[in-house]
Amino acid sequence: IGRAVQDQLSKNPSVKGKPVRVIQFTRGESADALTDESSSLLKLSWNPKATSPEQVINPQVLQQMDALIHLSGENISTGLKGPLAPLGIRPWTPEKKQEILDSRTITTQALSQAIIASGNKQLDFLVASGVGAYGPNFIGPGDVPAADESTDITNSEGFLAEISRQWEGATIEAQKNGNRVVNMRNGVVLSRKDGAMAKLYPIFFLGGGGIVGSGNQYFPYISCRDMARAIVHLLETPQVKGPVNMCAPMGCTNAEFTAAMGKVLGRPT
């Protein structure tokens, strides 16, 4: 997703009237200072495990930024152990679940505190979340209310719902500081290059794709291109804040998605 956002930003001469300049952060043991102020793409390191907010990301870097987009987190589509774990063919272990949680909440909390320490209240904080925040609580017969961004998710059920609650909760300090925070509740991001599609494609191509369970469960999704465009829209629209659902306008069930994959690839399902 990060690469797609960079590609989309490269097509925009400016955002909110300012020339586009991208800083790509990678995890390291230190927080790099800004050295080359002429480049349109910089690569700096940050340290989410730092003991002080000033050591997470260099405060001088944050002071010059208009927005920080946080997308990182442990992959939920793979197991942690076993020969088939890389393919996701393994239940989550307790260790894997903890890693999924920590990789989201600890990093987001560290960035929130770093933003506060920088003193830059004009810095927008866009953080990934997920439609798993709603759990299965808003799916069912016609009398079940539809969920939107205003829906109370305090009691939504399931592991991913709890992950999303804590993940979004880690942004509260930045919100209270006065920074604009957007919690991007995206569906499954589909790309030909990576992610879920990269795992599904070979299975369907070999004729092994099929309906899971009843097939009636919904499969909220968004293309990687649309996700990147939506993020750029959020950067350009300062009045939008809080939770934002980021999914294709027309949802589908597992059975419908399976049938579409089979049709496109010319394989039985």
N, C-alpha and C positions, 0 to 999 in steps of 0.2 A: 504494500500500500504506500509506503514511504516513497519508493521510487516513482510510483504513478503520480503522487502529489508533486514531486519535484518536476516531473515531465509536464504536468499541467501548469505549474507555476512558470515554467520556462516559456510558455506560450502567452503569458500575461506580461505586458510591459510594465504594469504597475498594479498595486493593490492598495485601495483607499488613497490613491493619489501619490503613492510612494514607489520608487523603483524596487523591483523584487530582488531580494538577496537572501539566499538560503544557507543556513548552517546545519550541517548534518552531524549529529552527535553520536558517538560510539562509546560504549562503556570502557573505562580504563581505570587506572589507579590514581589519576589526578584530574584536576579541572583546568584545561588549557586556557591560556589568555588569548585574546584576539590580536593577531599579529599582522595579517594581510587584510587591510580594509578596502582594497580595490577589487578583490575577486567577488564574482556573483555567486560562487559556491565554495563554502569553506567546510572543512572537516575538523571538528574538535572533539576532544574526549570529555566525558563527565563521569562522576563516581557516585552512584546511588548509595554506596555503603559508607560514605564519608561520615565522620563523627560530628561535623558542623555544617550548617546550611551553606556557608561561604565556600566549602570545599566540594560541594556537589556539582555546581556549575559556577564558573568564575563570575562574581557579581558584576564586573565591568561588562561582561558579555551580555548578561541579562538586561542591564541598564540600557543597552543599545537595541534591544529586540522589541518588536511590536507584537509578536505572537510566538507561542511555544506549543508545538503539536506533539503529544505523547501517545505513541501507538504500541509501544513494546509490551510484551507479556509472554509468559511460557505458553507454548502451543498446546491447545486443549484437544487437538485431534490425534495426539499420539500418546501411547502408554509410556511407562518409565522403564520397565524391565521386560525381559523375554525376547526370543528371537524375532517375533513379529511385531514388537512394540513400535518400531519406526513406521509401520503401516497402520498403526492405530488399532490393530486387532488384539486388544488386550484391555481389560477393565482398568480404570484408574486405581492406583494404589493410594493408601493414605499419604505416602511421601509425595506422589505426583500431585494430589489435590493441594497439599500445602505449598508446593512449588508454584502451582497455578495461582494461588491466592497471593503469596508473598511477592511474586514477580510483578504483580499489578499494584498492590496496596503500598508496599514499602517504597517502590520507585516513585509512585504518584505523591505519597506523603513527603518524600525527600524533595521533589520538585516544587511542591507547594511551599515548603519552608524556605527553599532557595529563592523563590520568587519574592516572598515576603522580605527576606533578608536583603535583597537587591534594592528595595525601595521603589521599584518600578510598578506603580499601580495601573499604568496604562498598558501593561503587557497582558494580552489575551492568552488564556490557558485552555487549549482544546485537548480533551482526553478521551481516548477510546473507552467504550463500555460495551454493552450488548443487549439485544432484545431478550436475552435470557433473563433479564431483570424482571420480566412479567411472569416467569414461570408458566405452569399450565393453568393458572387460575382464571384466565380470561378466554379459555377455549371451551366450546361446548354448544349446547342447544341455543336457540335464538334468544332465550331469556338471560343468557350470560352477557354482561356488559362488555362492549369492546374496549380495549385498552388504548390509550394515547399517552402523550407526554405528561398530561396532568393527573394520570392515574396514580393512586397511592400504592406503592410497591412494598410497603413496610412488612406486609405479611405474605408476600408472594413466596411460593414454595419451590424447593429444589436447590441443588448445589450451585448451579450457574446464577440463580436469582440471588443467593447469598453473596457470591463472588461480586456480582454487579453492585449490590448494595454497599459492600465495603469499599469497592473500587471508587464509586462515586463519592462515598463518604470521605475518602482521602483527599478530595478537592475542597472540602468545606472551609479549611483554613484560608485558602487563597480567595474563596468567595467572600468570606468575612473581612478580608483585607481590602476588598474593593475591586479586585481584578475580575474581569469578565471570564466566566468559566462555562464551557460547553461540554456536556457529557454526551458523547456520540454513541448512541445505542444502535449499532449496526447489526444487520443480519449476517449470514454466511457470505463472505466476500469471494466471488467467483472470478478466477483468472486462468487463462490458458498456461500461465507460466509457473504457478505455485499454488499453495493452499489446498483447499478441499478438492478442487477440480483436478489437481495433479494426482491426487490419490484415487479419485473416482474414475478418471479416464481409462487407465489400463484395465481396471476391473470390467468396465462396460465394453471396452474394445475387444476383450477376450470372450465376451458373451456371458460374463458372470454377474452382470447387473440385474437387480431385481427389487421388488417392493419389500420394504422393511415392515414387519408386523402387519397391521391392517392397511397401511398406506394412507390412512386418513389424517395422520399427523401433519401439521403445517411445516413448511420449509421456507422460512423467511430468508431472502437472499438479496444481494446487490452486486452488480458487476464492479470490478476493481476500477474501471474507468469512471463509472457514476459515483463511486465512493470518493475518488480523488476530486471530481468536479464539485461534489457536495462540500468537501472540506474547504476548497477554495471559495465557494459561496459563503461559508461560515466566516471565513477570514474577511470577506468583503462586506459582511452584514453585521455591524456592531450591535444592533438591537436584539439579535438572537442570543439567548443565553439559557443555561440550564439543560435539561434533557432534550435531545433531538433524535427522533427515530430516523434511521437511515436504511431504508429497504426499497426494493422495487415496488412500484405502485400497485402491481397486481401480484398477490401472493400465489403460492401453489402448494398442493399437498405433496407428500413423498411419492404417491402413485403418479401424479401428474408430472413431477420432475423426472421420475424414472422413465416414463413413457417418452418424454421429450428427448432425453439422452439417447434412448434406444433408437428413436426415429432419426436423429441427426447422424448417429454413427452407423445406422443400418444394421443394428444388432438386436437379437431377441431380448426381451425383458420379462 
